[in-house]
């Protein structure tokens, strides 16, 4: 399942399954908008309470149905309770090693920039930080995340237009060849 994650992200960005993509991006947008109003602790608690309310109501509903129909179907979530959800050590080591490598590379790069190993790179970094102070005064982090999430919807349109431009150029070249002959 972990190997399919990049494919799943591409499927989401290309809107190959409109229903799933709509749910994922809608939920992400709702979460980000909720975070602009409430704290992360409140939003997490509300999400947990909503999920718990749904599962408790479903469990009670299935229990009542089993009592009325006098069936012995068992626990409605049994198949999920029986699944192994523990992470293997190999997966944890693989991703922690990747995270550690990226963290170490970032720390070395920041050390290089802040201790002015290369003057030009440090000046460029200072310019970027200066620009980010203005961006930070205009937007908070959540607003930037919301804008980024919304731009991912535009990603599909841009890719589609790029493909159309490719085929349009091929047709244009064919027309030029015919007119030239």
C-alpha positions as CSV (number, residue, x, y, z in Angstrom):
1,X,0.0,0.0,0.0
2,X,2.9,2.4,0.7
3,X,4.3,1.8,-2.8
4,X,0.9,3.0,-4.3
5,X,1.0,6.4,-2.4
6,X,2.7,8.4,-5.2
7,X,0.2,6.9,-7.8
8,X,-2.7,7.8,-5.5
9,X,-1.4,11.4,-5.2
10,X,-1.2,11.7,-9.0
11,X,-4.7,10.2,-9.3
12,X,-5.9,12.9,-6.9
13,X,-4.2,15.8,-8.7
14,X,-5.5,14.6,-12.1
15,X,-9.0,14.1,-10.7
16,X,-9.2,10.6,-12.2
17,X,-11.8,9.6,-9.5
18,X,-13.8,12.8,-9.2
19,X,-15.8,11.5,-6.1
20,X,-12.7,10.6,-4.1
21,X,-10.8,13.7,-5.1
22,X,-13.8,15.9,-4.2
23,X,-14.0,14.3,-0.8
24,X,-10.3,14.6,-0.1
25,X,-9.9,18.2,-1.3
26,X,-13.2,19.2,0.3
27,X,-12.2,17.7,3.7
28,X,-8.8,19.3,3.4
29,X,-10.3,22.7,2.7
30,X,-12.8,22.3,5.5
31,X,-10.0,21.3,7.9
32,X,-7.9,24.3,6.9
33,X,-10.9,26.7,7.2
34,X,-11.7,25.2,10.6
35,X,-8.1,25.9,11.7
36,X,-8.5,29.5,10.9
37,X,-11.4,29.8,13.4
38,X,-10.4,27.3,16.1
39,X,-7.2,25.9,17.5
40,X,-5.7,22.6,16.4
41,X,-6.7,21.1,19.7
42,X,-10.3,22.1,19.3
43,X,-10.5,21.0,15.6
44,X,-8.9,17.6,16.5
45,X,-11.3,17.2,19.4
46,X,-14.3,18.0,17.2
47,X,-13.2,15.6,14.4
48,X,-12.7,12.9,17.0
49,X,-16.1,13.5,18.6
50,X,-17.8,13.5,15.2
51,X,-16.1,10.2,14.2
52,X,-16.8,8.7,17.6
53,X,-20.5,9.8,17.4
54,X,-20.9,8.2,14.0
55,X,-19.3,4.9,15.0
56,X,-21.2,4.6,18.3
57,X,-24.5,5.4,16.6
58,X,-23.8,2.8,13.9
59,X,-22.8,0.2,16.5
60,X,-26.1,0.8,18.4
61,X,-28.1,0.7,15.2
62,X,-26.5,-2.6,14.1
63,X,-27.1,-4.0,17.7
64,X,-30.8,-3.1,17.5
65,X,-31.1,-4.6,14.1
66,X,-29.5,-7.8,15.3
67,X,-31.8,-8.0,18.3
68,X,-34.9,-7.4,16.1
69,X,-33.9,-9.9,13.4
70,X,-32.5,-12.3,16.0
71,X,-29.4,-12.7,14.0
72,X,-25.9,-13.3,15.3
73,X,-23.8,-11.2,12.9
74,X,-21.4,-10.1,15.6
75,X,-19.6,-6.8,15.9
76,X,-20.1,-4.5,12.8
77,X,-16.5,-3.4,12.9
78,X,-15.0,-6.9,13.4
79,X,-13.2,-7.0,10.1
80,X,-11.4,-3.7,11.0
81,X,-10.7,-4.8,14.6
82,X,-9.0,-8.0,13.3
83,X,-6.7,-6.1,10.9
84,X,-3.1,-5.7,12.0
85,X,-2.4,-1.9,12.1
86,X,1.0,-2.1,13.7
87,X,3.9,-0.5,11.7
88,X,6.7,-2.9,10.8
89,X,10.2,-2.0,12.0
90,X,11.4,-2.0,8.4
91,X,8.9,0.7,7.3
92,X,9.6,2.8,10.4
93,X,13.4,2.6,9.8
94,X,13.0,3.3,6.1
95,X,11.0,6.5,6.6
96,X,12.9,7.6,9.7
97,X,16.2,7.2,7.8
98,X,14.8,9.3,4.9
99,X,13.5,12.0,7.3
100,X,16.9,12.0,9.2
101,X,18.8,12.4,5.9
102,X,16.6,15.3,4.8
103,X,16.8,16.9,8.3
104,X,20.6,16.6,8.3
105,X,20.9,18.1,4.8
106,X,18.6,21.0,5.8
107,X,20.6,21.6,9.0
108,X,23.9,21.6,7.0
109,X,22.4,24.0,4.4
110,X,21.1,26.4,7.1
111,X,24.5,26.3,8.9
112,X,26.2,27.1,5.5
113,X,23.8,30.0,4.9
114,X,23.7,31.5,8.4
115,X,27.5,31.3,8.9
116,X,28.1,32.9,5.5
117,X,30.2,30.2,3.8
118,X,29.3,31.7,0.5
119,X,28.5,35.4,0.6
120,X,26.3,35.5,-2.5
121,X,24.1,32.6,-1.3
122,X,23.7,34.1,2.1
123,X,22.7,37.5,0.6
124,X,20.2,35.7,-1.6
125,X,18.8,33.9,1.5
126,X,18.6,37.2,3.3
127,X,16.7,38.6,0.4
128,X,14.3,35.6,0.5
129,X,13.8,36.1,4.2
130,X,13.1,39.8,3.7
131,X,10.5,39.0,1.0
132,X,8.9,36.4,3.3
133,X,8.5,39.1,6.1
134,X,6.2,41.0,3.7
135,X,4.4,37.8,2.7
136,X,4.0,37.0,6.4
137,X,2.5,40.4,7.1
138,X,-0.1,39.9,4.4
139,X,-0.9,36.2,5.0
140,X,-0.7,33.8,7.9
141,X,0.5,30.3,7.4
142,X,-3.0,28.8,7.2
143,X,-4.0,31.3,4.5
144,X,-1.0,30.2,2.4
145,X,-1.9,26.5,3.0
146,X,-5.5,27.2,1.9
147,X,-4.2,29.0,-1.2
148,X,-1.9,26.1,-2.0
149,X,-4.6,23.6,-1.6
150,X,-6.9,25.5,-3.9
151,X,-4.1,25.9,-6.5
152,X,-3.8,22.1,-6.6
153,X,-7.3,22.2,-8.2
154,X,-5.8,24.5,-10.9
155,X,-3.0,22.0,-11.4
156,X,-5.2,19.6,-13.4
157,X,-6.4,22.4,-15.7
158,X,-2.9,23.6,-16.4
159,X,-1.7,20.0,-17.2
160,X,-4.7,19.5,-19.5
161,X,-4.0,22.8,-21.3
162,X,-0.3,21.8,-21.7
163,X,-1.4,18.5,-23.3
164,X,-3.8,20.4,-25.6
165,X,-1.0,22.8,-26.6
166,X,1.2,19.9,-27.5
167,X,-1.4,18.4,-29.8
168,X,-2.2,21.9,-31.2
169,X,1.4,22.4,-32.1
170,X,1.5,19.1,-33.9
171,X,-1.6,20.1,-35.9
172,X,-0.1,23.5,-36.6
173,X,3.1,21.9,-38.0
174,X,1.1,19.6,-40.2
175,X,-0.9,22.5,-41.6
176,X,2.3,24.4,-42.3
177,X,3.7,21.4,-44.1
178,X,0.6,21.1,-46.3
179,X,0.5,24.8,-47.1
180,X,4.3,24.7,-47.9
181,X,3.7,21.9,-50.4
